[in-house]
Amino acid sequence: MKWIKWKLSIDLDRAPYWKVLQTYFNMKYFYGNVRIFRTKNGYHFEADVPTSLEARLGLQDDPYRLWLSEIRSWVSGYLDDVTFDWKYENGKWRKREEIDEKALLNVEV
């Protein structure tokens, strides 16, 4: 399998809040700086490290995304990790919203 540098990203849709926090704190512990995005159905987390199926599995990434990445890597020889900044749905474009740690943790300052 050929490797190109895709950032490690995790997609959590409709996940319980404890799972969102668990994924965030595990990524922060293992990879340092984590970018957080709120989406229509949940959250995306990104770290500036190369992606791997093992890391994504351990961080509870969406099983369908994992399966798609694995299939695409068999076909193309490249491991990808796709999350979209923009999506077109129901005739409208929408963008995921980057939030900070305090917003994720619901902390008032």
C-alpha positions as CSV (number, residue, x, y, z in Angstrom):
1,M,0.0,0.0,0.0
2,K,1.4,3.5,-0.9
3,W,1.2,6.2,1.7
4,I,0.5,9.8,1.2
5,K,0.0,12.2,4.1
6,W,-3.6,12.5,4.9
7,K,-4.4,14.1,8.3
8,L,-5.9,11.8,10.9
9,S,-9.6,12.7,11.1
10,I,-12.4,11.2,13.1
11,D,-16.1,11.6,12.2
12,L,-18.6,11.1,15.0
13,D,-22.3,11.3,14.0
14,R,-25.1,11.1,16.5
15,A,-22.6,9.8,19.2
16,P,-23.4,10.1,22.9
17,Y,-21.6,13.0,24.5
18,W,-19.4,10.7,26.6
19,K,-18.0,9.1,23.4
20,V,-17.4,12.5,21.9
21,L,-15.4,13.5,25.0
22,Q,-13.6,10.2,25.1
23,T,-12.5,10.6,21.4
24,Y,-11.4,14.2,21.9
25,F,-9.3,13.5,25.1
26,N,-7.7,10.4,23.6
27,M,-6.7,12.3,20.4
28,K,-5.4,15.2,22.5
29,Y,-3.4,12.8,24.7
30,F,-1.8,10.9,21.8
31,Y,-1.5,13.6,19.1
32,G,-1.4,17.0,20.8
33,N,-3.3,19.7,19.1
34,V,-6.7,18.7,17.9
35,R,-9.0,20.8,15.7
36,I,-12.7,20.4,16.5
37,F,-15.6,20.9,14.0
38,R,-19.3,20.9,14.7
39,T,-21.3,19.3,11.9
40,K,-25.0,18.9,11.3
41,N,-25.0,15.4,12.9
42,G,-22.0,15.5,15.3
43,Y,-18.3,16.4,15.3
44,H,-15.1,16.0,13.2
45,F,-11.8,15.9,15.0
46,E,-8.5,16.4,13.1
47,A,-4.9,16.0,14.2
48,D,-1.8,16.9,12.2
49,V,-0.4,13.4,12.0
50,P,-0.7,10.8,9.2
51,T,-3.8,8.8,9.2
52,S,-4.0,5.1,9.9
53,L,-6.9,2.6,10.0
54,E,-5.7,1.4,13.3
55,A,-5.7,4.8,14.9
56,R,-9.2,5.6,13.4
57,L,-10.6,2.3,14.7
58,G,-9.2,2.9,18.2
59,L,-10.6,6.4,18.2
60,Q,-14.1,5.1,17.2
61,D,-14.3,6.6,13.8
62,D,-17.5,6.0,11.8
63,P,-17.4,2.3,10.7
64,Y,-18.7,3.1,7.3
65,R,-15.9,5.6,6.7
66,L,-13.4,3.1,7.8
67,W,-14.8,0.5,5.4
68,L,-14.8,3.0,2.5
69,S,-11.1,4.0,3.2
70,E,-10.1,0.3,3.3
71,I,-11.9,-0.5,0.0
72,R,-10.4,2.6,-1.7
73,S,-6.9,1.7,-0.4
74,W,-7.3,-1.8,-2.0
75,V,-8.3,-0.2,-5.3
76,S,-5.9,2.8,-5.5
77,G,-3.1,1.7,-3.2
78,Y,-3.5,4.9,-1.1
79,L,-5.0,5.2,2.3
80,D,-7.3,8.2,2.5
81,D,-9.2,9.9,5.3
82,V,-11.9,12.1,3.9
83,T,-14.0,14.6,5.8
84,F,-15.7,17.4,3.9
85,D,-15.5,21.1,4.7
86,W,-18.6,21.7,2.6
87,K,-21.6,19.6,1.8
88,Y,-24.4,20.1,-0.6
89,E,-27.7,18.9,0.8
90,N,-31.3,19.7,-0.1
91,G,-30.4,22.4,-2.5
92,K,-28.1,24.3,0.0
93,W,-24.4,24.4,0.7
94,R,-23.4,24.1,4.3
95,K,-20.0,24.4,6.0
96,R,-18.8,22.6,9.1
97,E,-18.1,25.0,12.0
98,E,-14.8,25.0,13.7
99,I,-15.2,25.4,17.5
100,D,-12.7,25.7,20.4
101,E,-12.2,23.3,23.3
102,K,-14.4,25.4,25.6
103,A,-17.4,25.2,23.3
104,L,-17.0,21.4,23.1
105,L,-16.8,21.2,26.9
106,N,-19.7,23.7,27.3
107,V,-17.5,25.9,29.5
108,E,-18.7,29.4,30.2
109,V,-15.8,31.9,30.6
